[in-house]
Amino acid sequence: MRRWRTRYRGLSGKTLVLVLFLLLLLIFMILERNVKPALAAIAETRARLLAVEAITEVVESEIVQTVKYQDLMFIHKDTQSRPVLIQPNTIEISRLAARTAEQVKERLRALEDQEIQIPLGQVTGSHLLANVGPRIKVSVMPVGSVSVNLINVMEEAGINQTLHKIILEVNAKIKIVVPLLVAETSVQHQVLLSQAVIVGDVPDTLFQLQMQK
């Protein structure tokens, strides 16, 4: 009789452990299926915002403040001072693109030392629970090279006047690392680099600034 009870109790203990294991496994699967997409979306939004802020800080403080329109473009005029050719200073533009790309890469590398923490309650989407629960750490790491494009934009600025804008576009890839997820995302940001008003008709010969680094 005692042996039977011992075997029964041992069997009950094993069954209980198995039930608990299956229950925990089910909870984990539910959390992974429901929480993972929400966590990924929040982490990506936070990481992209952090990367854009870093790119903006570098471009506006280190690049835009040091560049003038006449450094990038040559406007050739005829004897009547009418613009006949707008030619980019390719040497200066290449130098600018290389400097921008390198400084952006250095700034993005510094993001590895910054921690993004997301409260678990924020994943639920509830405003009441947004700051509740343990903090989930998000790491951001740059991936690959940074590309820099210079783009022409022409806008009417009045009678017989055209506003020529030079837009600096930075493209980068970052890796987002959170529990249960490792993902990559692209970040693109445009900043007005320089501009000038051209008096007279815009010449047909306008070199495009689709230069990349």
Z-matrix of the N, CA and C atoms (Angstrom, degrees):
N
C 1 1.473
C 2 1.526 1 110.50
N 3 1.334 2 115.95 1 -43.57
C 4 1.461 3 120.06 2 179.60
C 5 1.523 4 110.68 3 -65.95
N 6 1.353 5 115.53 4 -39.90
C 7 1.461 6 118.80 5 179.01
C 8 1.520 7 110.91 6 -62.08
N 9 1.327 8 116.45 7 -39.22
C 10 1.463 9 120.17 8 -179.73
C 11 1.516 10 110.88 9 -64.61
N 12 1.356 11 117.43 10 -41.25
C 13 1.450 12 121.64 11 179.23
C 14 1.531 13 111.07 12 -65.11
N 15 1.337 14 114.88 13 -39.31
C 16 1.468 15 118.39 14 179.84
C 17 1.517 16 110.82 15 -63.65
N 18 1.329 17 115.19 16 -44.78
C 19 1.465 18 118.94 17 178.56
C 20 1.533 19 110.79 18 -63.03
N 21 1.319 20 116.20 19 -39.65
C 22 1.468 21 120.46 20 -178.82
C 23 1.525 22 110.90 21 -64.76
N 24 1.343 23 114.41 22 -43.81
C 25 1.465 24 117.85 23 179.75
C 26 1.523 25 111.13 24 -65.81
N 27 1.332 26 117.28 25 -40.15
C 28 1.445 27 120.75 26 177.79
C 29 1.507 28 111.53 27 -62.64
N 30 1.297 29 116.99 28 -40.95
C 31 1.459 30 121.30 29 178.04
C 32 1.516 31 111.12 30 -65.43
N 33 1.335 32 117.09 31 -38.92
C 34 1.468 33 120.93 32 178.73
C 35 1.517 34 110.86 33 -64.94
N 36 1.353 35 116.50 34 -40.01
C 37 1.457 36 119.88 35 178.81
C 38 1.514 37 111.80 36 -64.16
N 39 1.316 38 118.20 37 -42.78
C 40 1.459 39 121.54 38 178.13
C 41 1.520 40 111.23 39 -64.90
N 42 1.329 41 114.68 40 -39.42
C 43 1.470 42 118.66 41 178.52
C 44 1.518 43 111.22 42 -64.40
N 45 1.335 44 115.55 43 -40.58
C 46 1.457 45 120.14 44 179.99
C 47 1.521 46 111.21 45 -63.74
N 48 1.334 47 116.06 46 -43.31
C 49 1.463 48 120.03 47 178.12
C 50 1.526 49 110.52 48 -62.52
N 51 1.316 50 116.76 49 -41.76
C 52 1.459 51 120.67 50 179.61
C 53 1.518 52 111.29 51 -64.08
N 54 1.343 53 115.51 52 -41.54
C 55 1.469 54 119.72 53 179.15
C 56 1.529 55 110.60 54 -63.82
N 57 1.335 56 115.67 55 -43.20
C 58 1.469 57 119.31 56 179.04
C 59 1.523 58 111.33 57 -63.67
N 60 1.333 59 115.37 58 -40.91
C 61 1.459 60 119.61 59 178.79
C 62 1.521 61 111.31 60 -62.45
N 63 1.334 62 116.11 61 -44.94
C 64 1.456 63 119.79 62 179.54
C 65 1.528 64 111.28 63 -65.65
N 66 1.328 65 115.61 64 -36.18
C 67 1.467 66 120.03 65 179.00
C 68 1.522 67 110.87 66 -65.84
N 69 1.338 68 116.05 67 -44.73
C 70 1.461 69 119.85 68 178.04
C 71 1.520 70 111.21 69 -64.17
N 72 1.322 71 116.54 70 -39.23
C 73 1.460 72 120.79 71 178.00
C 74 1.520 73 110.95 72 -63.20
N 75 1.326 74 116.36 73 -40.42
C 76 1.464 75 120.64 74 178.48
C 77 1.520 76 111.17 75 -65.51
N 78 1.337 77 116.33 76 -42.76
C 79 1.467 78 120.27 77 178.44
C 80 1.522 79 110.46 78 -62.53
N 81 1.336 80 116.22 79 -42.32
C 82 1.464 81 120.87 80 179.32
C 83 1.522 82 110.95 81 -61.71
N 84 1.332 83 116.09 82 -42.42
C 85 1.467 84 119.90 83 -179.39
C 86 1.526 85 110.61 84 -66.15
N 87 1.326 86 115.95 85 -39.32
C 88 1.472 87 119.53 86 179.15
C 89 1.527 88 110.29 87 -65.93
N 90 1.349 89 115.57 88 -44.21
C 91 1.460 90 119.15 89 179.23
C 92 1.524 91 111.29 90 -63.02
N 93 1.327 92 116.38 91 -42.13
C 94 1.459 93 119.98 92 -179.40
C 95 1.523 94 111.12 93 -64.03
N 96 1.338 95 115.91 94 -40.28
C 97 1.456 96 119.31 95 -178.01
C 98 1.520 97 111.86 96 -72.57
N 99 1.330 98 117.81 97 -38.69
C 100 1.457 99 121.21 98 -174.73
C 101 1.529 100 113.31 99 -92.70
N 102 1.332 101 115.63 100 -37.53
C 103 1.455 102 119.14 101 -174.42
C 104 1.528 103 111.71 102 -84.54
N 105 1.316 104 117.43 103 -36.15
C 106 1.462 105 121.93 104 -174.47
C 107 1.529 106 112.85 105 -56.30
N 108 1.344 107 120.68 106 -48.92
C 109 1.481 108 119.37 107 179.08
C 110 1.523 109 112.77 108 -61.73
N 111 1.336 110 116.43 109 -42.42
C 112 1.463 111 119.60 110 -179.83
C 113 1.516 112 110.71 111 -66.39
N 114 1.324 113 116.53 112 -42.61
C 115 1.459 114 120.41 113 178.55
C 116 1.517 115 110.96 114 -63.27
N 117 1.327 116 116.82 115 -40.89
C 118 1.462 117 121.10 116 179.45
C 119 1.525 118 111.01 117 -62.82
N 120 1.329 119 116.68 118 -42.92
C 121 1.467 120 120.73 119 -179.31
C 122 1.519 121 111.39 120 -64.96
N 123 1.336 122 116.55 121 -44.33
C 124 1.465 123 120.02 122 -179.97
C 125 1.517 124 110.68 123 -66.20
N 126 1.338 125 116.37 124 -44.50
C 127 1.463 126 120.36 125 -179.77
C 128 1.523 127 111.20 126 -62.50
N 129 1.338 128 117.56 127 -41.36
C 130 1.457 129 120.74 128 179.50
C 131 1.518 130 111.24 129 -64.34
N 132 1.337 131 116.99 130 -41.88
C 133 1.467 132 120.88 131 179.07
C 134 1.517 133 110.95 132 -62.44
N 135 1.338 134 115.95 133 -46.19
C 136 1.463 135 119.93 134 179.39
C 137 1.529 136 111.27 135 -63.01
N 138 1.321 137 116.58 136 -44.14
C 139 1.465 138 121.00 137 -177.89
C 140 1.523 139 111.30 138 -65.93
N 141 1.335 140 117.43 139 -43.31
C 142 1.460 141 120.75 140 179.32
C 143 1.525 142 110.60 141 -63.04
N 144 1.328 143 116.94 142 -41.02
C 145 1.466 144 120.87 143 178.64
C 146 1.524 145 110.46 144 -62.61
N 147 1.321 146 116.55 145 -42.58
C 148 1.459 147 120.66 146 179.47
C 149 1.525 148 110.53 147 -64.57
N 150 1.328 149 117.17 148 -41.35
C 151 1.460 150 120.91 149 179.66
C 152 1.522 151 111.43 150 -66.66
N 153 1.331 152 117.36 151 -42.62
C 154 1.467 153 120.87 152 178.75
C 155 1.521 154 110.68 153 -62.56
N 156 1.327 155 117.18 154 -41.25
C 157 1.465 156 120.37 155 177.64
C 158 1.528 157 110.95 156 -61.81
N 159 1.326 158 116.17 157 -39.96
C 160 1.463 159 120.09 158 179.09
C 161 1.526 160 110.89 159 -65.86
N 162 1.338 161 116.83 160 -43.93
C 163 1.462 162 120.75 161 179.86
C 164 1.529 163 110.44 162 -64.28
N 165 1.327 164 116.19 163 -44.64
C 166 1.468 165 120.42 164 -179.99
C 167 1.522 166 111.28 165 -60.66
N 168 1.318 167 116.21 166 -43.04
C 169 1.468 168 120.59 167 -179.52
C 170 1.521 169 111.21 168 -60.65
N 171 1.334 170 116.40 169 -44.32
C 172 1.460 171 120.42 170 -179.15
C 173 1.529 172 110.68 171 -66.81
N 174 1.320 173 116.47 172 -49.81
C 175 1.465 174 120.53 173 -173.95
C 176 1.524 175 111.31 174 -65.21
N 177 1.319 176 117.13 175 -45.06
C 178 1.460 177 119.44 176 -175.48
C 179 1.523 178 112.90 177 -74.63
N 180 1.317 179 117.50 178 -33.29
C 181 1.469 180 119.61 179 -177.37
C 182 1.520 181 113.14 180 -89.66
N 183 1.343 182 117.66 181 -34.82
C 184 1.456 183 120.74 182 -174.03
C 185 1.531 184 113.93 183 -102.90
N 186 1.340 185 117.38 184 -22.49
C 187 1.466 186 119.97 185 -173.20
C 188 1.529 187 111.86 186 -111.14
N 189 1.321 188 116.34 187 -59.95
C 190 1.467 189 120.87 188 -173.25
C 191 1.522 190 111.36 189 -58.11
N 192 1.314 191 117.18 190 -41.06
C 193 1.458 192 120.87 191 -175.88
C 194 1.529 193 113.08 192 -67.74
N 195 1.324 194 116.11 193 -16.14
C 196 1.470 195 119.52 194 -175.48
C 197 1.528 196 113.13 195 -108.28
N 198 1.330 197 117.54 196 2.31
C 199 1.464 198 121.01 197 -174.53
C 200 1.526 199 110.62 198 -114.26
N 201 1.326 200 116.00 199 137.04
C 202 1.456 201 122.20 200 174.18
C 203 1.523 202 109.59 201 -118.56
N 204 1.325 203 115.44 202 153.52
C 205 1.467 204 120.43 203 -177.85
C 206 1.526 205 111.11 204 -57.74
N 207 1.320 206 116.69 205 -43.32
C 208 1.465 207 120.31 206 -177.39
C 209 1.525 208 112.47 207 -67.63
N 210 1.341 209 116.85 208 -16.17
C 211 1.459 210 119.77 209 175.65
C 212 1.530 211 111.27 210 -75.40
N 213 1.328 212 115.82 211 -24.14
C 214 1.465 213 120.66 212 -174.26
C 215 1.521 214 113.48 213 -104.09
N 216 1.333 215 117.33 214 -27.64
C 217 1.457 216 120.17 215 -172.92
C 218 1.527 217 111.15 216 -129.71
N 219 1.326 218 115.00 217 141.50
C 220 1.465 219 121.65 218 172.41
C 221 1.527 220 107.63 219 -110.38
N 222 1.329 221 116.81 220 123.82
C 223 1.466 222 121.31 221 177.10
C 224 1.526 223 108.05 222 -104.35
N 225 1.322 224 115.52 223 112.21
C 226 1.462 225 120.75 224 178.89
C 227 1.532 226 108.58 225 -92.44
N 228 1.327 227 115.50 226 134.85
C 229 1.467 228 121.14 227 -177.31
C 230 1.525 229 110.19 228 -122.36
N 231 1.340 230 114.17 229 157.47
C 232 1.467 231 118.99 230 177.31
C 233 1.521 232 109.88 231 -86.88
N 234 1.322 233 116.42 232 -170.23
C 235 1.470 234 120.67 233 -176.87
C 236 1.521 235 112.53 234 -67.27
N 237 1.336 236 116.11 235 -17.76
C 238 1.459 237 120.09 236 179.10
C 239 1.536 238 111.48 237 -101.79
N 240 1.335 239 115.96 238 18.46
C 241 1.475 240 123.10 239 176.66
C 242 1.521 241 112.77 240 63.36
N 243 1.320 242 116.01 241 26.39
C 244 1.464 243 119.46 242 175.39
C 245 1.527 244 109.28 243 -94.77
N 246 1.336 245 118.09 244 135.63
C 247 1.470 246 120.09 245 -179.86
C 248 1.521 247 111.12 246 -66.54
N 249 1.297 248 116.37 247 128.45
C 250 1.461 249 121.20 248 179.82
C 251 1.536 250 111.43 249 -118.13
N 252 1.318 251 116.62 250 -17.15
C 253 1.458 252 119.16 251 -178.11
C 254 1.524 253 109.82 252 -156.31
N 255 1.312 254 115.93 253 131.50
C 256 1.459 255 121.72 254 172.92
C 257 1.530 256 106.87 255 -113.48
N 258 1.299 257 115.45 256 114.95
C 259 1.460 258 120.71 257 -173.78
C 260 1.527 259 110.50 258 -121.03
N 261 1.319 260 116.76 259 129.66
C 262 1.465 261 119.19 260 179.38
C 263 1.517 262 111.95 261 -76.73
N 264 1.300 263 115.09 262 147.33
C 265 1.461 264 121.82 263 172.96
C 266 1.533 265 107.28 264 -84.06
N 267 1.317 266 115.40 265 88.81
C 268 1.472 267 120.24 266 -170.99
C 269 1.521 268 112.72 267 -62.43
N 270 1.308 269 117.80 268 -34.44
C 271 1.465 270 120.48 269 -179.65
C 272 1.522 271 110.16 270 -65.28
N 273 1.324 272 116.55 271 -47.13
C 274 1.461 273 120.47 272 -179.47
C 275 1.534 274 110.91 273 -67.79
N 276 1.325 275 116.59 274 -37.35
C 277 1.460 276 120.41 275 179.78
C 278 1.535 277 110.43 276 -65.95
N 279 1.305 278 117.42 277 -42.65
C 280 1.466 279 120.73 278 177.72
C 281 1.522 280 110.91 279 -62.77
N 282 1.318 281 116.11 280 -41.68
C 283 1.463 282 120.32 281 178.33
C 284 1.527 283 110.64 282 -64.12
N 285 1.325 284 115.64 283 -41.46
C 286 1.454 285 120.79 284 179.35
C 287 1.530 286 111.44 285 -64.06
N 288 1.331 287 116.27 286 -44.80
C 289 1.458 288 120.60 287 -179.69
C 290 1.526 289 111.04 288 -62.20
N 291 1.324 290 116.98 289 -42.42
C 292 1.465 291 120.80 290 -179.97
C 293 1.524 292 111.02 291 -65.07
N 294 1.325 293 116.36 292 -42.77
C 295 1.465 294 120.07 293 -179.66
C 296 1.524 295 111.24 294 -65.74
N 297 1.332 296 115.72 295 -41.17
C 298 1.464 297 119.65 296 178.87
C 299 1.519 298 111.54 297 -63.46
N 300 1.325 299 116.26 298 -46.00
C 301 1.463 300 120.29 299 -178.90
C 302 1.520 301 111.25 300 -60.99
N 303 1.318 302 117.39 301 -42.47
C 304 1.462 303 120.80 302 -178.08
C 305 1.526 304 111.36 303 -67.49
N 306 1.317 305 116.99 304 -42.62
C 307 1.457 306 119.79 305 -179.31
C 308 1.527 307 111.50 306 -69.09
N 309 1.315 308 117.28 307 -36.02
C 310 1.464 309 120.16 308 176.93
C 311 1.527 310 110.24 309 -66.02
N 312 1.329 311 117.37 310 -42.08
C 313 1.463 312 120.41 311 178.65
C 314 1.530 313 111.22 312 -61.18
N 315 1.321 314 116.53 313 -42.13
C 316 1.467 315 119.78 314 178.28
C 317 1.521 316 111.34 315 -63.30
N 318 1.327 317 115.94 316 -40.37
C 319 1.468 318 119.11 317 -179.65
C 320 1.521 319 111.17 318 -68.83
N 321 1.324 320 117.72 319 -37.02
C 322 1.463 321 120.62 320 178.80
C 323 1.527 322 111.22 321 -69.14
N 324 1.328 323 116.27 322 -34.32
C 325 1.473 324 118.89 323 177.08
C 326 1.522 325 110.64 324 -61.88
N 327 1.317 326 116.37 325 -33.08
C 328 1.464 327 120.23 326 -179.88
C 329 1.527 328 112.17 327 -66.86
N 330 1.332 329 117.26 328 -18.55
C 331 1.467 330 120.41 329 179.63
C 332 1.526 331 111.46 330 -67.27
N 333 1.334 332 117.24 331 -20.79
C 334 1.458 333 120.06 332 179.35
C 335 1.524 334 111.31 333 -63.24
N 336 1.326 335 116.91 334 -24.68
C 337 1.462 336 120.94 335 -179.70
C 338 1.523 337 112.04 336 -87.83
N 339 1.317 338 116.97 337 -6.46
C 340 1.460 339 120.29 338 179.21
C 341 1.522 340 110.39 339 -99.53
N 342 1.309 341 115.52 340 138.14
C 343 1.454 342 120.40 341 -179.53
C 344 1.524 343 110.53 342 -104.34
N 345 1.323 344 114.90 343 133.77
C 346 1.460 345 121.13 344 170.91
C 347 1.521 346 106.72 345 -106.02
N 348 1.301 347 116.79 346 123.45
C 349 1.458 348 120.59 347 -178.63
C 350 1.525 349 109.73 348 -116.69
N 351 1.317 350 115.29 349 126.81
C 352 1.463 351 121.67 350 -178.26
C 353 1.527 352 109.03 351 -113.82
N 354 1.330 353 118.45 352 120.35
C 355 1.468 354 119.41 353 175.56
C 356 1.530 355 110.12 354 -61.90
N 357 1.319 356 116.40 355 138.28
C 358 1.457 357 119.78 356 -179.19
C 359 1.531 358 111.79 357 -59.82
N 360 1.331 359 116.51 358 -31.43
C 361 1.462 360 119.73 359 179.97
C 362 1.507 361 113.31 360 -65.06
N 363 1.334 362 116.88 361 -24.56
C 364 1.462 363 119.95 362 179.63
C 365 1.516 364 111.39 363 -67.52
N 366 1.325 365 116.59 364 -26.36
C 367 1.459 366 120.89 365 -179.70
C 368 1.522 367 111.47 366 -65.84
N 369 1.343 368 116.83 367 -26.05
C 370 1.462 369 120.63 368 -179.04
C 371 1.522 370 112.70 369 -71.76
N 372 1.347 371 116.45 370 -19.28
C 373 1.457 372 119.81 371 -178.31
C 374 1.509 373 113.60 372 84.66
N 375 1.318 374 117.30 373 0.19
C 376 1.465 375 121.61 374 -179.33
C 377 1.520 376 109.60 375 -86.93
N 378 1.333 377 116.72 376 133.58
C 379 1.458 378 120.65 377 177.74
C 380 1.523 379 111.00 378 -68.78
N 381 1.333 380 116.95 379 -33.08
C 382 1.455 381 120.66 380 -178.95
C 383 1.526 382 111.51 381 -69.75
N 384 1.312 383 116.68 382 -32.28
C 385 1.462 384 121.28 383 -177.15
C 386 1.530 385 112.82 384 -100.37
N 387 1.332 386 117.30 385 9.50
C 388 1.465 387 120.68 386 -172.39
C 389 1.523 388 112.61 387 -59.93
N 390 1.336 389 117.92 388 -32.70
C 391 1.468 390 121.04 389 -177.95
C 392 1.521 391 112.31 390 -110.65
N 393 1.308 392 116.54 391 19.97
C 394 1.465 393 121.50 392 -177.03
C 395 1.525 394 109.13 393 -102.90
N 396 1.324 395 115.29 394 146.51
C 397 1.460 396 120.40 395 174.11
C 398 1.511 397 112.79 396 99.94
N 399 1.309 398 115.86 397 171.64
C 400 1.472 399 120.58 398 179.62
C 401 1.520 400 111.40 399 -65.72
N 402 1.320 401 115.02 400 154.73
C 403 1.460 402 121.37 401 -179.39
C 404 1.532 403 110.11 402 -87.51
N 405 1.318 404 114.89 403 131.37
C 406 1.460 405 120.80 404 178.02
C 407 1.526 406 108.10 405 -99.56
N 408 1.325 407 115.99 406 123.34
C 409 1.461 408 121.26 407 -177.34
C 410 1.520 409 110.50 408 -81.60
N 411 1.330 410 115.37 409 134.23
C 412 1.462 411 122.31 410 177.31
C 413 1.523 412 108.39 411 -118.63
N 414 1.315 413 116.01 412 127.50
C 415 1.463 414 120.94 413 177.97
C 416 1.528 415 109.21 414 -107.04
N 417 1.332 416 115.98 415 142.43
C 418 1.461 417 122.04 416 179.95
C 419 1.523 418 108.24 417 -121.45
N 420 1.318 419 116.39 418 129.68
C 421 1.463 420 121.25 419 179.83
C 422 1.527 421 109.48 420 -135.13
N 423 1.343 422 117.44 421 136.24
C 424 1.468 423 119.61 422 176.14
C 425 1.522 424 110.63 423 -69.40
N 426 1.326 425 115.96 424 146.75
C 427 1.464 426 121.35 425 -179.93
C 428 1.525 427 108.41 426 -126.81
N 429 1.313 428 116.56 427 124.16
C 430 1.460 429 119.92 428 174.64
C 431 1.515 430 113.02 429 71.19
N 432 1.324 431 114.91 430 -161.27
C 433 1.459 432 122.11 431 -174.90
C 434 1.525 433 111.29 432 -89.95
N 435 1.320 434 114.75 433 164.68
C 436 1.459 435 122.74 434 176.24
C 437 1.527 436 108.11 435 -106.82
N 438 1.328 437 117.00 436 131.27
C 439 1.465 438 120.55 437 178.69
C 440 1.523 439 109.74 438 -106.65
N 441 1.326 440 114.79 439 143.43
C 442 1.469 441 121.76 440 -178.90
C 443 1.513 442 108.67 441 -126.21
N 444 1.322 443 117.41 442 127.82
C 445 1.462 444 123.07 443 177.86
C 446 1.530 445 109.67 444 -119.51
N 447 1.318 446 116.02 445 145.66
C 448 1.463 447 121.81 446 171.12
C 449 1.520 448 107.75 447 -113.33
N 450 1.324 449 116.33 448 127.92
C 451 1.462 450 121.58 449 -171.91
C 452 1.528 451 110.17 450 -124.30
N 453 1.335 452 115.52 451 136.99
C 454 1.469 453 122.26 452 175.43
C 455 1.516 454 111.06 453 -82.47
N 456 1.318 455 116.34 454 138.29
C 457 1.461 456 121.78 455 170.85
C 458 1.527 457 107.48 456 -135.82
N 459 1.340 458 116.17 457 124.91
C 460 1.461 459 121.35 458 179.63
C 461 1.532 460 109.50 459 -112.16
N 462 1.344 461 116.38 460 129.25
C 463 1.460 462 121.31 461 179.84
C 464 1.529 463 109.59 462 -134.19
N 465 1.315 464 115.58 463 146.33
C 466 1.464 465 119.85 464 176.04
C 467 1.528 466 109.41 465 -68.22
N 468 1.328 467 116.16 466 134.74
C 469 1.465 468 120.44 467 -178.20
C 470 1.523 469 111.78 468 -123.88
N 471 1.313 470 117.25 469 16.51
C 472 1.458 471 120.70 470 -179.01
C 473 1.518 472 110.08 471 134.93
N 474 1.313 473 115.54 472 -171.37
C 475 1.460 474 120.42 473 -178.98
C 476 1.529 475 109.79 474 -67.95
N 477 1.334 476 114.78 475 120.90
C 478 1.463 477 121.81 476 177.66
C 479 1.533 478 112.34 477 58.08
N 480 1.331 479 115.88 478 31.62
C 481 1.459 480 120.87 479 178.75
C 482 1.533 481 109.93 480 -133.66
N 483 1.304 482 115.32 481 142.27
C 484 1.465 483 120.76 482 179.90
C 485 1.526 484 108.98 483 -131.89
N 486 1.315 485 114.97 484 132.79
C 487 1.460 486 120.77 485 177.05
C 488 1.522 487 108.71 486 -92.42
N 489 1.306 488 115.79 487 117.46
C 490 1.459 489 121.65 488 179.58
C 491 1.533 490 108.45 489 -100.54
N 492 1.329 491 115.80 490 114.43
C 493 1.466 492 121.50 491 178.67
C 494 1.527 493 109.69 492 -106.15
N 495 1.309 494 115.05 493 140.23
C 496 1.462 495 121.12 494 173.50
C 497 1.521 496 107.15 495 -112.55
N 498 1.311 497 115.59 496 114.17
C 499 1.463 498 122.30 497 -177.15
C 500 1.529 499 109.26 498 -99.65
N 501 1.312 500 115.55 499 131.44
C 502 1.456 501 120.66 500 175.00
C 503 1.527 502 108.10 501 -98.92
N 504 1.310 503 115.49 502 121.30
C 505 1.466 504 121.59 503 -179.26
C 506 1.525 505 109.43 504 -112.92
N 507 1.317 506 115.48 505 126.95
C 508 1.467 507 121.41 506 179.67
C 509 1.526 508 108.71 507 -113.73
N 510 1.319 509 115.58 508 130.03
C 511 1.466 510 121.91 509 176.87
C 512 1.517 511 108.98 510 -120.91
N 513 1.316 512 115.69 511 132.91
C 514 1.464 513 120.32 512 -179.95
C 515 1.520 514 109.39 513 -146.21
N 516 1.323 515 115.35 514 159.01
C 517 1.454 516 121.54 515 174.93
C 518 1.523 517 109.11 516 -117.29
N 519 1.315 518 115.44 517 138.46
C 520 1.455 519 120.14 518 178.16
C 521 1.524 520 109.57 519 -129.02
N 522 1.320 521 114.97 520 152.68
C 523 1.464 522 120.92 521 177.59
C 524 1.521 523 108.30 522 -106.53
N 525 1.331 524 115.61 523 135.36
C 526 1.452 525 122.21 524 -179.93
C 527 1.521 526 108.09 525 -111.19
N 528 1.314 527 116.26 526 125.17
C 529 1.458 528 121.34 527 -177.92
C 530 1.518 529 109.01 528 -120.10
N 531 1.320 530 116.69 529 116.20
C 532 1.457 531 123.63 530 175.64
C 533 1.525 532 107.62 531 -135.41
N 534 1.328 533 117.71 532 164.18
C 535 1.464 534 118.64 533 175.64
C 536 1.530 535 111.40 534 -55.25
N 537 1.291 536 117.44 535 133.45
C 538 1.467 537 125.40 536 178.15
C 539 1.529 538 112.91 537 75.86
N 540 1.331 539 118.30 538 0.89
C 541 1.458 540 118.01 539 -173.64
C 542 1.527 541 111.35 540 -152.97
N 543 1.331 542 115.32 541 135.98
C 544 1.466 543 123.24 542 168.37
C 545 1.529 544 106.01 543 -133.21
N 546 1.320 545 117.11 544 120.33
C 547 1.466 546 120.34 545 -175.21
C 548 1.518 547 110.03 546 -139.64
N 549 1.319 548 115.48 547 158.60
C 550 1.458 549 122.64 548 175.62
C 551 1.524 550 109.28 549 -116.67
N 552 1.313 551 115.58 550 146.47
C 553 1.455 552 120.16 551 177.77
C 554 1.521 553 109.10 552 -144.62
N 555 1.322 554 115.86 553 155.13
C 556 1.466 555 121.81 554 -179.73
C 557 1.520 556 109.83 555 -99.50
N 558 1.310 557 115.07 556 143.13
C 559 1.457 558 121.93 557 178.33
C 560 1.524 559 108.33 558 -122.42
N 561 1.309 560 116.25 559 127.94
C 562 1.465 561 121.47 560 177.78
C 563 1.518 562 108.96 561 -127.95
N 564 1.327 563 115.58 562 133.46
C 565 1.462 564 119.43 563 -179.00
C 566 1.523 565 109.33 564 -143.94
N 567 1.330 566 116.30 565 137.46
C 568 1.457 567 121.82 566 -179.76
C 569 1.528 568 109.85 567 -117.27
N 570 1.318 569 114.34 568 138.64
C 571 1.465 570 121.31 569 179.43
C 572 1.526 571 108.31 570 -133.89
N 573 1.330 572 116.85 571 138.12
C 574 1.466 573 120.95 572 175.52
C 575 1.522 574 108.75 573 -68.29
N 576 1.314 575 116.13 574 115.80
C 577 1.457 576 121.11 575 -176.72
C 578 1.521 577 111.54 576 -86.18
N 579 1.333 578 116.67 577 -48.10
C 580 1.459 579 120.88 578 -179.18
C 581 1.521 580 108.82 579 -163.15
N 582 1.326 581 116.52 580 163.15
C 583 1.459 582 120.60 581 179.01
C 584 1.523 583 110.20 582 -156.85
N 585 1.323 584 114.85 583 159.60
C 586 1.464 585 120.61 584 179.32
C 587 1.522 586 108.49 585 -157.41
N 588 1.329 587 115.92 586 150.46
C 589 1.458 588 122.15 587 177.40
C 590 1.526 589 108.35 588 -94.36
N 591 1.321 590 115.92 589 125.23
C 592 1.466 591 121.90 590 179.13
C 593 1.521 592 108.19 591 -102.08
N 594 1.294 593 116.35 592 120.53
C 595 1.458 594 121.76 593 -179.46
C 596 1.528 595 108.39 594 -91.06
N 597 1.322 596 115.85 595 124.77
C 598 1.454 597 120.93 596 -177.47
C 599 1.516 598 109.86 597 108.94
N 600 1.321 599 115.38 598 177.03
C 601 1.462 600 119.95 599 179.63
C 602 1.526 601 110.51 600 -68.06
N 603 1.327 602 114.45 601 139.21
C 604 1.460 603 118.95 602 176.07
C 605 1.519 604 108.72 603 -69.68
N 606 1.305 605 118.53 604 127.87
C 607 1.470 606 119.98 605 -177.70
C 608 1.520 607 111.39 606 -63.95
N 609 1.324 608 114.52 607 150.80
C 610 1.462 609 119.69 608 178.32
C 611 1.527 610 111.07 609 -64.75
N 612 1.323 611 116.76 610 -30.83
C 613 1.458 612 121.16 611 -178.89
C 614 1.523 613 109.00 612 -89.06
N 615 1.323 614 114.29 613 101.31
C 616 1.456 615 120.73 614 178.89
C 617 1.510 616 107.52 615 -132.72
N 618 1.322 617 116.01 616 111.44
C 619 1.450 618 120.05 617 -179.42
C 620 1.520 619 109.88 618 -69.13
N 621 1.337 620 116.23 619 129.52
C 622 1.455 621 120.29 620 179.18
C 623 1.525 622 110.53 621 -75.58
N 624 1.322 623 114.74 622 147.72
C 625 1.450 624 120.04 623 -176.71
C 626 1.520 625 112.69 624 -102.33
N 627 1.307 626 117.00 625 34.88
C 628 1.459 627 119.70 626 179.08
C 629 1.526 628 109.97 627 -78.76
N 630 1.310 629 115.03 628 56.00
C 631 1.457 630 119.91 629 -179.81
C 632 1.510 631 108.97 630 -97.31
N 633 1.319 632 117.59 631 138.21
C 634 1.447 633 122.19 632 -174.80
C 635 1.525 634 109.92 633 -123.34
N 636 1.324 635 111.92 634 154.79
C 637 1.461 636 118.77 635 174.35
C 638 1.511 637 108.40 636 -139.85
